[in-house]
Amino acid sequence: MNNINTSEKETANSIDSIDHQQARLFYLITQYSLHPCTHIAERVVQQLINLCRHPNIELLPAQHYIYCQSINYWRSRLVKDESERSKNKLH
């Protein structure tokens, strides 16, 4: 009986950790919308990667798909931000 309760608690904690990681992702995206910079975009990419690698993400297939797709978008933001910064240095 204790093993079942322990297993249920671990699953609940793991799902909570997904919730915490999602909350952190939303916070980072909000911060980026207020202050766009490559540093925050890099952290968004890393947070998306962490979510995609979470052991219980298979319980949330729609979110898993969206997070994986979003990694490419945020990586493109990094490239775009870098190229804009390079252009500004030239002028």
C-alpha positions as CSV (number, residue, x, y, z in Angstrom):
1,M,0.0,0.0,0.0
2,N,2.8,2.4,0.8
3,N,4.4,1.7,-2.5
4,I,1.3,2.7,-4.3
5,N,0.9,5.9,-2.3
6,T,4.6,6.7,-2.9
7,S,4.2,6.1,-6.6
8,E,1.1,8.3,-6.8
9,K,2.9,11.1,-4.9
10,E,5.9,10.9,-7.3
11,T,3.5,11.1,-10.2
12,A,1.7,14.1,-8.7
13,N,5.0,15.8,-7.9
14,S,6.2,15.1,-11.4
15,I,3.0,16.6,-12.9
16,D,3.4,19.6,-10.5
17,S,6.9,20.0,-11.8
18,I,5.5,20.2,-15.4
19,D,3.1,22.9,-14.1
20,H,6.0,24.8,-12.5
21,Q,8.0,24.5,-15.7
22,Q,5.1,25.8,-17.8
23,A,4.6,28.7,-15.4
24,R,8.3,29.5,-15.7
25,L,8.0,29.4,-19.5
26,F,5.0,31.7,-19.5
27,Y,6.9,34.1,-17.2
28,L,9.9,34.1,-19.5
29,I,7.8,34.8,-22.6
30,T,6.1,37.7,-20.7
31,Q,9.5,39.1,-19.9
32,Y,10.6,38.8,-23.5
33,S,7.5,40.6,-24.7
34,L,8.3,43.5,-22.3
35,H,12.1,43.5,-22.9
36,P,13.1,41.5,-26.1
37,C,16.7,40.3,-25.9
38,T,18.7,37.3,-26.9
39,H,19.4,36.3,-23.3
40,I,15.7,35.9,-22.5
41,A,15.1,34.1,-25.8
42,E,17.9,31.7,-25.0
43,R,16.3,30.9,-21.6
44,V,12.9,30.4,-23.4
45,V,14.6,27.9,-25.7
46,Q,16.2,26.1,-22.8
47,Q,12.9,26.0,-20.9
48,L,11.1,24.5,-24.0
49,I,13.8,21.9,-24.3
50,N,13.4,21.0,-20.6
51,L,9.6,20.6,-21.0
52,C,10.1,18.4,-24.1
53,R,12.4,16.2,-22.2
54,H,10.3,16.0,-19.1
55,P,9.6,12.3,-18.2
56,N,5.8,12.8,-18.0
57,I,5.3,15.0,-21.1
58,E,3.8,12.0,-22.9
59,L,0.8,12.5,-20.7
60,L,0.3,15.8,-22.5
61,P,0.8,15.1,-26.2
62,A,-0.7,18.4,-27.5
63,Q,1.6,20.4,-25.3
64,H,4.6,18.2,-26.2
65,Y,3.9,18.9,-29.9
66,I,3.5,22.7,-29.4
67,Y,6.7,22.9,-27.2
68,C,8.7,21.0,-29.8
69,Q,7.4,23.3,-32.6
70,S,8.0,26.4,-30.5
71,I,11.7,25.6,-30.1
72,N,12.3,26.3,-33.8
73,Y,10.4,29.6,-33.6
74,W,12.4,30.8,-30.6
75,R,15.7,29.7,-32.1
76,S,14.8,31.8,-35.2
77,R,14.2,34.7,-32.8
78,L,17.8,34.3,-31.6
79,V,19.1,34.4,-35.2
80,K,16.9,37.4,-36.1
81,D,17.9,39.3,-32.9
82,E,21.6,38.6,-33.7
83,S,21.3,39.7,-37.3
84,E,19.5,42.9,-36.3
85,R,22.3,43.6,-33.8
86,S,24.9,43.0,-36.4
87,K,23.2,45.4,-38.8
88,N,23.1,48.1,-36.1
89,K,26.8,47.7,-35.6
90,L,27.4,48.4,-39.2
91,H,25.6,51.7,-39.2
